[in-house]
Amino acid sequence: MSEQKEEPIVDVQETISKAERYIEENKKSLSIIAGAVIILVGGYFAWTKLYLAPLEEEAQGQMFVAERYFEKDSLDKAINGDGQFFGFKDIIENYGLTSSGNLAHMYLGLCYLHKGQFEDAVKELKEYDGEDMMLGPISIGAIGDAYSELGKTDDAIDQYMKASSENKNNFTTPIYLMKAATLYETQGKYKDAVKIYEQLKTDFSESREGREVEKYISLAKEKGGIE
């Protein structure tokens, strides 16, 4: 018979005694740590519930008015306010820690884009940190629009491709793929354009861009001498 391997015997009482001695010897340090944890948790609660939450509610009220001006194309009032309510610039300055303050960066960037202030648009749009299904790709794509207007075609294509892969969906993804392909054509890169057009045809056939893409494929192949 093979010898059985003996399992080490744990002295439960000795282990408990050592734990008790450690606690007794480090009582002061442990109390300080516990107190610090309580203070941190309490501070976080106070920060989020007593300060940040009311600030967020206040910011949303200001955003509502600024967004209405944006929708009406009253861009100057959307940016700078109307004397009674803040515009996006002041919302960022006064409510920068809130989600509304974050969203204001995107709106301000779009305002600058529409006003032709493309460098300012890029700066603000890059400040926006959003994971929204639609707003995330739109903000990235808008950076591409600004770069395109600035003549930075390669940068614009990079942003359009990034936007197309951000939260893929049947609305924004085809739009930015089409924009990237169009810019490739302006560079004479017809193979790259055709590759994207064929992706639209295969993966987004139900989108407006996908339904119309066949003619773009034919034209790009003809221009590029692609069989």
N, C-alpha and C positions, 0 to 999 in steps of 0.2 A: 504493500500500500504506500502511495506517495504521502510524504509528510504534508500536513495541512499548515499553511502559512498563518502564523498567529497574528491576529489583529491587535494593534496597539490599544491598550486600555486607557481610556480618558478618565482622569480623576475629576469628576464633576464638581465635587466639593472644593477641590483645590482651585479649579478654574473660577468658580464663583468668588472664592476668597480673594484671588488676585484681582478680579474685576472690582470688588468692593474696595480693596486697598488703593487701586488706581484712581477710583472716583474720589475717595477720601483725600488722597494726596494732591489731586488736581481739581479739587472742588472750586477753588477761586477762578482758575482758568476756564473751567467748564461753565461757571456761572456767567463769566464775561462773554463767552461765546454765545450762550443762550440769550443773554440780554441783547447782544448785537443783532442776532437773528430776529428777535422780536421787534427791535427798533427798525430794522430794514423792511420787514414785512409791513409794519405799521406805517412806515414812511411811504412805501409804495402804494398802499391802499389810500392814504391821504392824498398823495400826488394824483392818482388816477381818478378817484371818486370826488374829491373835494376841490381839486384845482383843474385838472385836465378836462373832465366831463363838462363842467359848466362853460369852460372856455370853448370847447368843441361846439356846444349848443349855440353860443354867441357867434362863433365863426360861421356856422351854417346859415344864420339869419343874414349875415353880411354877404355871404356867397350867393344867396338866393337872388338878391338884387343885382349883383354884378353879372350873374349868369343871364338874367333877363336882358340886360344891356348888350351882352355878347350876342344873344340870339337875335336882337333887333339890329345888329351891326353897328351899334353905337359904341365903337371901340374905345374912343377916348374916355368915355364915362366908365366903361368896363375896366379900363386900366387904372384910371385915377380917381374914380368915384364921382359922385354928383354933389358933394358938399354935405350931404346928410348920411349917406352910406359909403363905406369903403369900396374902392376898386381892388382889383387883384393885387396890385403892388402893396397896398396898405394891409391887405389881408395876410399876405406873406410875411410882412414885417411884424404884424401884431399877433398873428395866430400861426406862426411857423411850425409850432410843435404839434399842431392838430392835423387830422386827415384833410380838413378843408384847406388848410395852409399848403399842404402838399399838392392838392388838386389845383390850387390857384396857380402854381408854377406852370401846369400844362395849359390852362386857359390863357395865361399871360403870354406864353410862348406862341400860342395860336393867334393871339391878337397881333403880336409883333410880325408874325408870318404874313398875315393879311395886310398889314401896313407896309410891308416891304422892308422891314428891319430884320434882315435875315440872320445876322450875327447874334443879335439880341434874342431872336427866336430860338436859335440853337442852344444858347446859354440857359434859357429858362426851361426848355423842354428836357434838357439833360438833368435838370434839378428834380424833375418829377419822378417819383418812385412809385410806380403803380403796377399792380398785377391784375387789374380788371380785364375781363375777357375782351372787351372792345377798346377801352381807353389805352391799355398798354400798347397794343400794336399801332394805334392811331398816333400816339405821341412819338413813337420811334419813326413811323412813316413820315410824320411832319418834319422831323429832323432831316430826313431824306429830301423832302420838298425844298427845305431851306438850302441844303447843300446844292441841289440841282439849280436853284436860282442863282447861287453864287458861282456856278460854273465848276463846282467840285464833283464831277460826274462819278468818279470812282467811289468817293465817299457816299454819294447819294445812293448808288447801287448797293453798297454794303448795308446801308440803313434799310433800304427797301427789302433786301433779302432777310435781314434780321427781323423786320416787322412781319414778313410773311411766315416766319417760323415761330413767332410769338403767339401763343394761344391759338393754334391753327383752327380756323373756322371757315365757313363758306361765304363769309362776307368780306372781312378784311384781307384774308390771305390771297385770294385771287386779285384783288385790287393792287396789292404791292408787288405781286409777281408780274403783273402786266406792266407796272411802272418800271420795274427793273429791266424787263425784256425790251421795252421801248428805248431805254437809255443805251442798252447794249447795241441796238440798231444804230443809234446816232454815232456810236464809236466804230461802226463797221464790223462789230463782232456778231455776225449773223448766226453762227453756230450756237453761241451762248443764248442768243435770243430764241432760236428755234427750240432749244432744249427746254427752256422755260415755257414756251407756248405749248409744247407737247405735254408738259406736266399739267398745265391748266386743262388741256383737253382730256387727259386721263383721270386726274384726281378731282377736278372741280368742274365737271361737265354740266352740272346743274346750275352753276353760277352764270351771271350775265356774261362775264369775261370768257368762261368756258364755252358757252353757246356760240360766241362770235369769233373764237380764236382760230378757226380753220382758215379764214382768209388771211390772217396774219402769218400763219405758218407758210402758206403758199407764197405770199409776197416776200417774206424773209428768205425763203429758199431760192426764189428767183433772183433777188438782189445779191445773195451770197454765192450763187452758182452751186447750190447744194442739191444733190439728187435725192 
